[in-house]
Amino acid sequence: MNAKVDWHQTLRQAIERLTMNFNQIGRKTGAQFLGIVIPSDSEYDVLKEWRTLTESLCSEYDFREIDVAELAVEEVEKYGVENVVALLEEPMPGSNPESELGQLWITAISNKVKEKFQNIVKDKKIVMVMFGLAALYPATGPRAIMQTLWNSQQISFDGPILVFIPGTLLESRVYSFLDVKKEFMYRGDLL
């Protein structure tokens, strides 16, 4: 696939998928995820354009955003930055602090998704929008988050979850997270 994909076109495709096939997102794989691969260095511009494009849709759709980077920072601050850094630099025998940190973040994200799917507005379609995933590397990534959400029995998706994935689309179901970690998306759809 072409690494120089026009992210403006990708956003238009995502809007079209929402407006034309809202209930079909991820239907073939049984998970309502829409991964939107964007250039790693353009997330701010992409989100700004996304918000502009979706502004006219707010009468029909309820866009609920989750800033994953903000959640990651909040979790680290709960335990103290110095403590987390010390554990990463000098792990205790038999522990894997990077994996534990990733799991801590995934749990926080899952809880936030559950919280955001509450208080449903009956006359609007809910769309969850996740961004800021670069903050999770190398502890975890988009695939682990989506898999955890899909496995969770406590979370009821009342709409699709759009995940802005910084990186490069390699194949129709494969992306490179931050152009470093190749991941296969077998649950949901990928643009």
Helices and strands as residue ranges (DSSP letters): H 7-21, G 22-24, E 33-38, H 43-55, E 61-67, H 68-79, H 81-89, H 97-116, E 125-131, G 133-136, H 142-151, E 161-171, E 174-177, E 181-184, E 189-190
